[in-house]
Amino acid sequence: MNWVFEYSDLLIKGFLTTLELISFSLVIGFVCAIGVALCRVSETRWLAWPANAFTSVIRGTPLLVQIYIVYFGLGSIFAHMPIIRSSFIWPYLRDGFWYMVFALVLSFAAYVGEVVRGGLVGVPKGELEAAKAIGMSPYKVMLRIRLPRALYQVLPTLAGESVMLLKSTALASTIAVVDLLGAANEVRSMTFEVYQPLILVAIIYIVLTLIIEQFFGRLERRIPVRR
Amino acid sequence: MSEWITLLGFSDQGWGISLLKGMLVTLQISIGAFIVGLVIGVLTALAKLHGSQSMKVIARGYTTVCRAVPELLLILLLYYSGSHGINILLQALGFPEVDIGGVPVAIVVLGLVQGAYASEIIRSSILAVPHGQIEAATCMGMTRQRVFWRMTLPMMAPFALSGLANLWVSLVKDSALISVVGTNELLYNAKQAAGSTHSYLTFFLAAAALYYVINLVSNAALRRVELRFRRWMP
């Protein structure tokens, strides 16, 4: 087990990359998910239709393929554009990290958007009518009544989706981002230890999963509900 | 546009046949893994419900680990250790080493991963069967096996089916991960085509489209099956 100390820097760097991946995509993805859900329940056809199509396509294709499309596909297009190559964003676009965040955001937005949509549809109609009767504008009804109610309802599902997101971050290692699994793979190729690095990383993922579940459990207890 | 047709077509320069062959392997792996996962899922669910204390602990541990660890990591771990372990077993029995790469290992590995999810679906749908019905069947003098085959199984099927339909869709998507360890399924073939022609976007979009088609078709088919199994329900 000496390799753990020898390569601890690499492993810690990978761990931090995994944390960065999950926090960026969780936050941005959640905001996008609310947007997708609002579009999907909207009565405007040209808002609802694209959002529905987006959800169906993202949920119907493997995340790994989406990552390849974003990284290799878009990446190769960007590489052929002199404007982008000479601009200040090129150093960012050369790195796999932001492509991975982008792919994860798309995926999280589609999966959680579906969940949030379910929550929005499930808000009791009486409450919306009551809010309207008080004289709230439709915008205010959405912001103060419907959306908060929906988000409270989806919180338990959100915990599961966040665990899924954590597991999805491991795919970053397929596009040469050194996340936790990527670090383990590098250690494996340098030390010829076949299983041990993978098992160590698996244990770290289990611990992270437990932490996420704890976090959402706490959040859930803070929801104002009458029991 | 014409470039697309040559690349994706079925001529000598096209990769259409390669992609379709890959799609067939993807379907093979997915169907095989679904069956393996179902068997493991039923056994694990029964262990969780009726097993001894130690069996319960093992079953729960297996489910937790498989659901908390990234699929890609499990696949890497099981793929190498699986083929390694089988070879050790063969050597111990006095057979020569064989190269068991590819489809069978992929099926077992994905089946093991999906079995954890299947077990939760099956466990919860067994619990959804009204207990009185089981008691009534026992009173009639049915043996435990018969109760399972004649009462529990048909009554839990509609509950289990919607979960299993979701599982199938996610299994087809997870089968793409096998391309990382190198079995010539759909994504692997698309990767090779993309690598040798440098038209990454074209081939990955084509692969995505084929996966999407598999999922759309199976969604439609599964909805029909679900309706059929639900026909006795009010």
Boltz contact constraints between the chains, C-beta under 6 A:
constraints:
  - contact:
      token1: [A, 60]
      token2: [B, 212]
      max_distance: 6.0
  - contact:
      token1: [A, 60]
      token2: [B, 215]
      max_distance: 6.0
  - contact:
      token1: [A, 61]
      token2: [B, 208]
      max_distance: 6.0
  - contact:
      token1: [A, 61]
      token2: [B, 211]
      max_distance: 6.0
  - contact:
      token1: [A, 61]
      token2: [B, 212]
      max_distance: 6.0
  - contact:
      token1: [A, 62]
      token2: [B, 173]
      max_distance: 6.0
  - contact:
      token1: [A, 62]
      token2: [B, 176]
      max_distance: 6.0
  - contact:
      token1: [A, 62]
      token2: [B, 211]
      max_distance: 6.0
  - contact:
      token1: [A, 64]
      token2: [B, 176]
      max_distance: 6.0
  - contact:
      token1: [A, 65]
      token2: [B, 176]
      max_distance: 6.0
  - contact:
      token1: [A, 65]
      token2: [B, 204]
      max_distance: 6.0
  - contact:
      token1: [A, 65]
      token2: [B, 207]
      max_distance: 6.0
  - contact:
      token1: [A, 65]
      token2: [B, 208]
      max_distance: 6.0
  - contact:
      token1: [A, 68]
      token2: [B, 204]
      max_distance: 6.0
  - contact:
      token1: [A, 69]
      token2: [B, 204]
      max_distance: 6.0
  - contact:
      token1: [A, 72]
      token2: [B, 200]
      max_distance: 6.0
  - contact:
      token1: [A, 73]
      token2: [B, 200]
      max_distance: 6.0
  - contact:
      token1: [A, 73]
      token2: [B, 201]
      max_distance: 6.0
  - contact:
      token1: [A, 73]
      token2: [B, 204]
      max_distance: 6.0
  - contact:
      token1: [A, 76]
      token2: [B, 200]
      max_distance: 6.0
  - contact:
      token1: [A, 167]
      token2: [B, 70]
      max_distance: 6.0
  - contact:
      token1: [A, 170]
      token2: [B, 70]
      max_distance: 6.0
  - contact:
      token1: [A, 170]
      token2: [B, 72]
      max_distance: 6.0
  - contact:
      token1: [A, 170]
      token2: [B, 73]
      max_distance: 6.0
  - contact:
      token1: [A, 171]
      token2: [B, 72]
      max_distance: 6.0
  - contact:
      token1: [A, 174]
      token2: [B, 180]
      max_distance: 6.0
  - contact:
      token1: [A, 181]
      token2: [B, 73]
      max_distance: 6.0
  - contact:
      token1: [A, 194]
      token2: [B, 80]
      max_distance: 6.0
  - contact:
      token1: [A, 198]
      token2: [B, 77]
      max_distance: 6.0
  - contact:
      token1: [A, 202]
      token2: [B, 69]
      max_distance: 6.0
  - contact:
      token1: [A, 202]
      token2: [B, 73]
      max_distance: 6.0
  - contact:
      token1: [A, 205]
      token2: [B, 69]
      max_distance: 6.0
  - contact:
      token1: [A, 206]
      token2: [B, 68]
      max_distance: 6.0
  - contact:
      token1: [A, 209]
      token2: [B, 68]
      max_distance: 6.0
